[in-house]
Amino acid sequence: MSLKVGIIGGSGLDDPEILENQKERIVTTPYGDPSDALLEGTISGVPCVLLPRHGRKHNIMPGNINFRANIWALREAGCTHILASNACGGLQEYTHPTDIVVLDQFFDR
């Protein structure tokens, strides 16, 4: 199985300039449209797909994000792994910008 990484970028991690050989693909899913078009390319030779969680214009409020469509779109694009950034709930005194925190709890509405 080959590796392909889906990146769901939140505020600050949705910079399309991180991708080399970039191409845009507009998709729809059984759950509706994802947050934006998929941006496919590579990072250091690794195939990746970038999806800005709040849209490239940052016009989707957190409660209106179509999470199911986002995951489906990345799956259909062939992603084998997903990296997602999140700041909500991670604002603790012992964490700082650029720290990596691994989830041990997850709520799905």
N, C-alpha and C positions, 0 to 999 in steps of 0.2 A: 504494500500500500504506500502510495506517495503522500507526502505531507503538503497540506495547503492550509494556511492560517487565515481565519476570519478575524478581523479586528473591529470590534464595536467601540468606536471612539466617543468618549464624552467630551465635555468642554476641554479643549487643549490637546486631546489625543486624536483629533480628527483632521490633522494636517495632511492634505493629499500630497504634499511635496516629499513625504517619506517614501513614496512608491516610485520605483524606476519602471520604465516601459509601461506607463499607465494607460489604461483604456476604461471607458465608462460603459456600464451596461444597465439599462433600465429594465426592471423586472416587476412582475406582480405575482402574488401567491394566492393560495386558497383562502388565506386570512386577510387579503387586501394588499395594499402597497406597503413596502418597507419604508423606513424613515427617509430614504433618499436613494438615488442610483448607487449601484455598487461600483467601486473603483478598484479595478484589478491591476496587479502589477507584481513586482518583486521587491523584497528588501534583502540586500546582501545575497541575492540569488534564490531566496526562498519565496515561492509563490504565495501571495497574500491577497486578501480582499478587504478593503476598507469600507465600513459603513458608518457614517456619522449618526450617532444615536438620536440627536436632536435636529437632524437635517443640516445641510451645509450652511444654511442661513440662520441656523439655531432658532427655528420658528416652531418647534414642537415642544410643548410643555411636558414635563416628566410624566404626568398622569395621562397624557394622550399618546404616548409612544406605543406603537403596535409591535410589542416584543415578539409575538408569535410569528408575524410576517418577517421580522428581521432575522430570526433564527432559521426559518424556512428558506428564505432567500440565500443565506450563507450556505446552508446544506445543499441546496440545488446548484449552487456555484461550485460545489465539490470540496468545500472546506471540511477538513478532518479535525481541526481544533479551532477553538474560539478564545480570543483574549478580549476581555471587556474591562474598561476602566470605569470607576465609579467614585464619586466623592461623597455622596449622600450616606450618612451614617459612619463615615470614616474620619470625622473631624474630632479626633481625640488629642489631648495635649501631648501624648507620647509619639504621635505620628506627625510627619512634616511633609510638605510638598516634595514630590518625587519618591517617597517611600512606597514600597510595594507591600500590600497587605493581602493575605490569602483568606478567603471566606471560610468560615466553619458553620455558618447558618445562611439560609436563603429562603426568602418569602416570595411565593408566586401567587399573585392575586387570582 
